[in-house]
Every structure is written in C-alpha cells, then in structure tokens.
Amino acid sequence: MKKISFDFDGTLNEHFMGGRNPQECDVRKLFVELCNNENFDVYIITRRFGLENADKGLKNEHATVFDLLDVLNIQLPKEKIIFTNRQYKYSVIKQLEIDIHLDDDSREHELIRKFTNASSVDVQQPNWKEKFDELL
C-alpha cells in the first residue's frame, strides 16, 4: 500500500497568507480519489499549529484543515492529520515512511529529497499530475 501525503496551505487550500495554487481543484480531486481508494494510505502534513497550540499563530488555525475535510466529505482519521507546529515536514515524512508527498514549497522539496526516501511532487508545476502518475 502506497503512503501519500499532502501539504495543506498552497496545495489543498489557498496559501497561508492568501492566494491560490492554480492546480488546487485538481489536487483536491486527487486527494479525494486517493482517500476513497483502499490501496492508498493518505495523510495531511501541515506546518500549521495543531490543537495543542491553538493560541499560537493565527488562533485556531488547525480548524481550517478540518473545515476543508468536512467540505470534501472526507473522514480522515485524526492520526493521519499531522500538524508540525511550524517545523519542516521531512522528519515526519521519514518517520511515517511516506512514498510520495505533494507540496508547493521548494524548501520542503529540497529537505525531503535530502533527508528521506520519499518522492516529492511540486504542485506548482504544470506537469505535477504526470509526475505523480509516473511515481505510482
């Protein structure tokens, strides 16, 4: 079973401080498809502050992640929604042995390539879906 993780801001949702990824609708569609396919183990890994740090950053910024899951009608288990509290994601990706991570942040991609065995897909690139399909 392939483990696939998605960034939140700029990938599944608008960028943290506003502005959309032009591929957002297609990334969301892929996310929903994979969540509904028992052959994939899907995660959201975000640098947002989690519930335990609700008073930090933008107050209750974790809630937006759960709101989107409600809109998409996805019941992702809480242990598959990881808030890194502003830490880079590579250590979580390594620990979980993620196969493919989708993200919009070039620094995240650099760190993932350097410190993990995961492949990363830059959702800002026009050919992101083709790259993802090749990695499957």
Secondary structure as a PSIPRED ss2 file (coil, helix, strand):
# PSIPRED VFORMAT (PSIPRED V4.0)

   1 M C   1.000  0.000  0.000
   2 K E   0.000  0.000  1.000
   3 K E   0.000  0.000  1.000
   4 I E   0.000  0.000  1.000
   5 S E   0.000  0.000  1.000
   6 F E   0.000  0.000  1.000
   7 D C   1.000  0.000  0.000
   8 F C   1.000  0.000  0.000
   9 D E   0.000  0.000  1.000
  10 G C   1.000  0.000  0.000
  11 T C   1.000  0.000  0.000
  12 L C   1.000  0.000  0.000
  13 N E   0.000  0.000  1.000
  14 E C   1.000  0.000  0.000
  15 H C   1.000  0.000  0.000
  16 F C   1.000  0.000  0.000
  17 M C   1.000  0.000  0.000
  18 G C   1.000  0.000  0.000
  19 G C   1.000  0.000  0.000
  20 R C   1.000  0.000  0.000
  21 N C   1.000  0.000  0.000
  22 P C   1.000  0.000  0.000
  23 Q C   1.000  0.000  0.000
  24 E H   0.000  1.000  0.000
  25 C H   0.000  1.000  0.000
  26 D H   0.000  1.000  0.000
  27 V H   0.000  1.000  0.000
  28 R H   0.000  1.000  0.000
  29 K H   0.000  1.000  0.000
  30 L H   0.000  1.000  0.000
  31 F H   0.000  1.000  0.000
  32 V H   0.000  1.000  0.000
  33 E H   0.000  1.000  0.000
  34 L H   0.000  1.000  0.000
  35 C H   0.000  1.000  0.000
  36 N C   1.000  0.000  0.000
  37 N C   1.000  0.000  0.000
  38 E C   1.000  0.000  0.000
  39 N C   1.000  0.000  0.000
  40 F E   0.000  0.000  1.000
  41 D E   0.000  0.000  1.000
  42 V E   0.000  0.000  1.000
  43 Y E   0.000  0.000  1.000
  44 I E   0.000  0.000  1.000
  45 I E   0.000  0.000  1.000
  46 T E   0.000  0.000  1.000
  47 R C   1.000  0.000  0.000
  48 R C   1.000  0.000  0.000
  49 F C   1.000  0.000  0.000
  50 G C   1.000  0.000  0.000
  51 L H   0.000  1.000  0.000
  52 E H   0.000  1.000  0.000
  53 N H   0.000  1.000  0.000
  54 A C   1.000  0.000  0.000
  55 D C   1.000  0.000  0.000
  56 K C   1.000  0.000  0.000
  57 G C   1.000  0.000  0.000
  58 L C   1.000  0.000  0.000
  59 K C   1.000  0.000  0.000
  60 N C   1.000  0.000  0.000
  61 E C   1.000  0.000  0.000
  62 H C   1.000  0.000  0.000
  63 A H   0.000  1.000  0.000
  64 T H   0.000  1.000  0.000
  65 V H   0.000  1.000  0.000
  66 F H   0.000  1.000  0.000
  67 D H   0.000  1.000  0.000
  68 L H   0.000  1.000  0.000
  69 L H   0.000  1.000  0.000
  70 D H   0.000  1.000  0.000
  71 V H   0.000  1.000  0.000
  72 L H   0.000  1.000  0.000
  73 N C   1.000  0.000  0.000
  74 I C   1.000  0.000  0.000
  75 Q C   1.000  0.000  0.000
  76 L C   1.000  0.000  0.000
  77 P C   1.000  0.000  0.000
  78 K H   0.000  1.000  0.000
  79 E H   0.000  1.000  0.000
  80 K H   0.000  1.000  0.000
  81 I E   0.000  0.000  1.000
  82 I E   0.000  0.000  1.000
  83 F E   0.000  0.000  1.000
  84 T C   1.000  0.000  0.000
  85 N C   1.000  0.000  0.000
  86 R C   1.000  0.000  0.000
  87 Q C   1.000  0.000  0.000
  88 Y C   1.000  0.000  0.000
  89 K C   1.000  0.000  0.000
  90 Y H   0.000  1.000  0.000
  91 S H   0.000  1.000  0.000
  92 V H   0.000  1.000  0.000
  93 I H   0.000  1.000  0.000
  94 K H   0.000  1.000  0.000
  95 Q H   0.000  1.000  0.000
  96 L H   0.000  1.000  0.000
  97 E C   1.000  0.000  0.000
  98 I C   1.000  0.000  0.000
  99 D C   1.000  0.000  0.000
 100 I E   0.000  0.000  1.000
 101 H E   0.000  0.000  1.000
 102 L E   0.000  0.000  1.000
 103 D E   0.000  0.000  1.000
 104 D C   1.000  0.000  0.000
 105 D C   1.000  0.000  0.000
 106 S H   0.000  1.000  0.000
 107 R H   0.000  1.000  0.000
 108 E H   0.000  1.000  0.000
 109 H H   0.000  1.000  0.000
 110 E H   0.000  1.000  0.000
 111 L H   0.000  1.000  0.000
 112 I H   0.000  1.000  0.000
 113 R H   0.000  1.000  0.000
 114 K H   0.000  1.000  0.000
 115 F H   0.000  1.000  0.000
 116 T C   1.000  0.000  0.000
 117 N C   1.000  0.000  0.000
 118 A C   1.000  0.000  0.000
 119 S E   0.000  0.000  1.000
 120 S E   0.000  0.000  1.000
 121 V E   0.000  0.000  1.000
 122 D E   0.000  0.000  1.000
 123 V C   1.000  0.000  0.000
 124 Q C   1.000  0.000  0.000
 125 Q C   1.000  0.000  0.000
 126 P C   1.000  0.000  0.000
 127 N C   1.000  0.000  0.000
 128 W H   0.000  1.000  0.000
 129 K H   0.000  1.000  0.000
 130 E H   0.000  1.000  0.000
 131 K H   0.000  1.000  0.000
 132 F H   0.000  1.000  0.000
 133 D H   0.000  1.000  0.000
 134 E H   0.000  1.000  0.000
 135 L H   0.000  1.000  0.000
 136 L C   1.000  0.000  0.000
